Amino acid sequence: MAAYINRTVSMIGGDSQLRVNDARIDNSPLQIFVKAKKKINDIFGEIEDYVQDTVIFMESLQDDHNIIKKEEIENIKGYVNKVHGIRDVLKRDHMKVAFFGRTSNGKSTVINAMLRDKILPSGIGHTTNCFLQVEGSENGESYLMTNGSNEKQNVSSVGQLGHALCKEKLCESNLVRIFWPKEKCLLLRDDVVFVDSPGVDVTPNLDEWIDKHCLDADVFVLVANAESTLMVTEKNFFHKVSTRLSKPNIFILNNRWDASASEPEFFEEVRAQHQDRAVDFLSKELKVYTPKDAEDRIFFISAKETLQARMQEQRGQPAHNGALAEGFQNRYFEFQDFERKFEECISKSAVKTKFEQHSQRGKHIATEIRQTLDEILNRAQKMRVEQLAIKKEVHDKLNFTEEQLTLITQEMKNKIHHMVEDVEQRVSKALNEEIRRLAVLVDEFSVPFHPESLVLNVYKRELHTHVENGLGSNLRARLSTALALNMEASQREMTNRMASLLPESKRQLSLNILPRREPFEILYRLNCDNLCADFHEDLEFRFSWGITALINRFAGKQGQRLAIANYPQEIPQSIVSPTDSVDSVKYVTSSVNFPSRNDDWSLATRIAIASITSQGTMGGLIVAGFMLKTVGWRLIAITGAIYGALYLYERLTWTNKAKEREFKRQYVDHATKKLRLIVDLTSANCSHQVQQELSSTFARLCHLVDEATTEMDDELKNIAKTLRVLEEAATSAKVLRNKANYLANELELFDAAYIKSLN
């Protein structure tokens, strides 16, 4: 006996020493479960937040750039409910101890002794009618709740509901939950839940019991009667338990060991007998322990004595006070030894059964999310590399396009300039040639002519139109084809050069810029009607062999003119015929310059010339008299006859036809002068048309290129935006991936601290 007591004290001291050396120094091994529960709840709280953050991150990217796949989001969203469910389970998780045995073996008394208060109904006979679950109350209240009801009842009614002798009996498989203030019981404070059961020998529904109340139990306590031995009923129950649970944790309490005090001579033999049967049951029949380990799971106690002693301690009295059988101290120590072994076992078992699976599940979730984030990170980095390559390609293409556009623009400007100069020269040359051929064009005008002023005005308007149309058509015939070919060639060159700068999608648009049904044609705006508006014809008869005409011819050949008005003597007005023509007066009032060798002409010569130029009768007589004396009358007569015949001929031939020819000659002279004035203007106008057409074509092509460069700029902006999104996604994925590693590491540390250390 002394050896047993020493072993018990040694074990208690050893257990205390182990707990002192533990990093989590506490008064009870049950605190391991409490701390493990708090730790894993904290970890899963972080996991829940982490999964939510991951879902938010992935949802923010699901519409951008195909970084996230839809099924990936759905998978991660699925973890939200799973983690939430695990958290709910963890919050409800506790260390559950199920007490089983035959009727009246003292199951309820053992629980009361461990709770240090008489909570459950106990006594002789069949007392516990249904399953009674004792658990801690958070708010310090004591109450009970029946199965299927949330109504809180007074805890004193447990004696009525749970007692087998009560008239209001419940079904033996029903559960009554009793909530007891945690501060009154250390075991309840440490999340231990006790389940008291009816006797296994009073009902055949063992399978239902096991399925309903035992599958989540961490420790089974078989309360046997030390006055008898293990019965088949008890063994059958645990055989059924072992088929549903892998190696259940079982303690065997040989209760009522205080009866051995009446037969001290058989104490050791009876104890050895019970010990051997229990060891064989645990090691050989159930095969849950080795024989050596099984010995540490078998205890000989007196629950009634322990309950009585502890209630006395609570009243401030010594534990051994009262009528206690001999050997109480040893039985009390063994009960305490059971409690310590029980606490250590239930803590280890509960931590392993409750948290190991959740820890593995948490690591699986963290690993799955980390793998998904790794794929997202790799995808984002790969897309970033692709986008950077695209950005470089677009940037290089944009720079190349802008450089080429600058070069082509300068080349096209020079080409347009040279072509404009060429057109200007061609038009100027062609127009000058057409002006030289203006007489032919005017001669081709065949509208009836009449010198009457009204008819003549109509004739002039139609002649203006004829000349304008004729010159325009001649210019078009000479220039349009060549200019059109040059224009088409230049435009085609522009298009081909600029199309090379355009993307494939816009090259067809560049070809549609030049869809002309007719070739380009220059408009020659001569506007002869306004140009020759100041033309005034002179259709008065002029004798071509008159003295004035001869003098004009002579003066024209010599480049000199007569200046009669500069003579010292003025011609008397008396010798001037009143019938003088306008031209005569003009020549009289004009100056005629003669050669210097004739400066000494006589007065008679001057008078003769004045007489001749006056074309008057007196002038004619004076000249005739002068010539008669000098030449002779025959020569004068012959000359006069010829001269008169010429005059008469010209006078008779001065018809409308002659007037028309004279009109056209005067018109040609006038129009030639006017047209020569607008040669430069017309050629400049034509070259401007060419410049405008080419510039317009080039501007439209440049617009296409500008659109292409604008699109490339927009593409670069979009790429930059995409790169920012990808970089942010990669950064967030890295952070979340590292958080997954952190959580997985936390769970690994949890396993190392609370699960692996238990093995």
Residue, then its C-alpha position, 0 to 999 in steps of 0.5 A: m500500500a505504501a508503495y502504491i501511495n509513493r507511486t501516486v505521489s511520485m506521479i503527481g509530482g512528476d506531472s507537476q514537474l512536466r507542467v513546470n517545464d512546459a512553455r505554457i506554465d499553468n495549474s491544469p493540463l486542461q489549459i493546453f486545450v483551452k489555449a490550443k482552442k484560443k490559438i486555433n480560433d485566432i488562426f482561423g479568424e485570420i484565415e477567414d479575414y485572409v480568405q475574404d481579402t483574397v476574394i475581394f482581391m480576385e473580384s477586383l480583377q475578374d473583369d480586367h485583362n483575364i488575370i483571374k479565371k472565373e473558376e478560381i474565384e468560385n473556388i476561393k469563394g467556396y472556402v469562405n463558407k468552409v472557414h466560417g463553418i470551421r470557426d463555428v465548430l471551433k467555437r462549440d468545440h469542447m472536451k467531452v467525457a462520456f460516462f458509461g456503466r451498469t445501473s447503480n455503479g455510481k456514474s453520476t456520483v463520480i461526475n459530482a465528485m469531479l465537479r465538487d458538488k452534487i449536481l446530478p441525481s444520484g442514489i441507490g437503484h436506477t437513478t439516471n433516466c436519460f443522458l445528462q450533459v453538464e457544461g459551463s455557463e458563460n453568464g454565470e447562470s445555472y439552468l437546464m435545457t431539454n432536447g429540442s427546446n431553447e427554454k431555460q429551466n431551473v436547474s433544480s428540475v434536473g432531479q425530476l427530469g433526469h431521475a428514473l423514479c420521476k413520474e415525468k420520464l424522458c426517453e433514455s436517448n434524450l439529452v438534458r443539457i445542464f449549464w453550471p457556472k464556470e467559476k464554481c468548477l475548474l473543469l467546466r471553466d476549461d471547456v470540459v463537458f460531462v455526459d452522464s448516461p443511463g445504465v448500459d444494461v437497461t436498454p438494447n439501443l446501444d447503437e443509437w446511443i453511440d451514434k447520437h452521443c458518443l461519436d464526438a466524445d474524447v474520453f470514455v469513463l467506464v464506471a465499474n462496480a468493484e464489488s463485482t467484476l466487469m460484465v458482458t454488457e459493459k464489454n459489449f458496449f465498448h466493443k461497439v464503440s471501438t468499431r465506430l471509433s479508432k482506439p477510443n480513450i477509455f478509463i476504467l474506474n472500479n468504484r465502491w472500492d471502499a468495500s475492500a476495507s471490510e476484507p483487508e486480507f483479500f485486498e491485494e488479491v481482489r485488486a489484482q483480479h480486477q486489474d488483470r481483467a481490466v488490462d485484458f479487456l483493454s489490451k487483448e479484447l479492445k486492443v486500444y492499449t498495451p498491457k503496460d499502458a492499460e495499467d495506467r488507465i485503471f483506478f480503484i476509487s470511492a466516488k461517494e467518499t470523494l464527493q463527501a470529502r470535497m463537499q466537507e472541504q468546501r464547508g471548511q471542514p477536514a476532508h477525512n472528517g466523518a465515518l470513512a472506511e479505512g484506507f480513505q486517504n489512499r482511495y482519495f489520492e487515487f481519485q486525484d491521480f485519476e483526475r490528473k491522468f484524466e485531465e492530461c488524457i482528455s486534453k491531449s485527446a481533445v486537442k488531437t481529435k478536435f484540432e488536428q483535422h481543422s489544422q490540416r484543413g486550414k493548411h490545405i486551404a492556405t496551400e490551395i489559395r497559395q497555389t492559386l495565388d502563385e498561378i495568378l502571380n505567374r500569370a500576371q508576371k507573364m502578362r506583364v512581360e508580354q505587355l512590356a514587349i508590346k509596349k516596346e513594340v508599339h513605342d518603337k513603331l510610334n517613334f518610327t512612324e513619327e520620324q518617317l512622317t516627318l521625313i515623308t512630310q518634308e519630301m512631299k512638301n518639296k515634291i508638291h513645291h516642285m510640281v506646283e512650279d512645274v504646273e505654273q511654268r507649263v500653264s504660263k507657257a501654254l497660255n502665252e502660246e495660246i495668246r499668240r494664237l488668239a487671232v486664229l481663235v478670234d477668226e473662228f468666231s462666226v457670229p454675224f457682225h453689225p456695227e450698230s451699238l446694240v448688236l455690237n454689244v451682244y457680239k462682244r459678249e458672245l466673243h468674250t465667251h468664245v475666247e474664254n471657252g476656246l482658251g480654256s479648252n485649248l489649255r485643257a487639251r494641252l495640259s489636263t492629261a499630263l497634269a492628271l497623270n502627274m497628279e495621279a502618280s504623285q497621289r499614288e506615291m503619297t498613298n503608298r508611302m503613307a500606307s506603309l506607316l499605317p496598320e493593316s486595318k487602316r491601309q484599306l482606308s488609305l486606298n479609299i482616299l483617291p476613288r475618283r471617277e474622273p481625273f483631276e482637272i484644272l479650272y482655267r478662270l480667264n473671265c474675258d467678260n470682265l477682262c475686256a470690259d474696257f475695250h472700245e472699238d474704233l470703226e471710223f474709216r482710215f485711208s491707209w495711204g493718207i499723209t497721216a498714215l504715211i507719216n505714222r509709218f515713217a515715224g514708226k520705222q524711224g522711231q521718231r515722231l513729227a512735232i509741228a506744234n513745236y515750230p516757232q510759227e503757229i499755223p494760222q487758224s484761217i488755213v485750217s479747214p473746219t472739216d478737218s478730221v479728228d486725226s488731223v487736229k491730233y497731228v496738228t496739235s502733236s509734235v513731229n520730230f524730223p531729222s536734224r539735217n532738215d532744221d533749215w526748212s523754208l517757210a514754204t515747206r512748213i506751210a506745205i506740210a501744214s496744208i497737206t496735214s490739214q487735208g483741207t481745200m486750201g491746203g490742197l491748193i497750196v500743195a498743188g501749186f507748189m508741186l505744179k511748179t516743181v514736178g509738172w502737171r502730168l506727173i501730178a495728174i497721174t499721181g493724183a489719179i492713182y492716189g484717188a483710185l486707191y482712196l476710192y477703192e479703200r472707201l468702197t471696200w470699207t464694208n461690214k466685213a472689213k469693219e468686222r476684220e478691223f474689230k477683231r484685229q483691235y479686239v485681238d490687240h486689246a485682249t492680247k495686252k489684257l491676257r498677258l497681264i493675267v498670265d502670271l495670275t492664271s498660272a499661279n491660280c492653276s498651280h494653287q489648284v494643284q497644290q490644294e489638291l495634293s495638299s488635301t490628299f496628303a492632309r487626309l493621309c496625314h490624318l489617317v497616320d495621325e489617327a494611327t499614332t493617336e491609337m498607338d498613344d491610346e494603346l500605350k496609355n492602356i498598356a501603361k494602365t494594364l501594367r499598373v494593374l498587373e503590377e498591383a495584382a502581382t504585388s497583392a498576390k505576393v502579399l497574399r501568398n506570403k500571408a498564406n505562407y504565414l498562416a500555414n506556418e502558424l498552423e505548423l507551429f500550432d501542430a508542433a506546440y499542441i499536436k505533435s508534442l502529444n505523440 
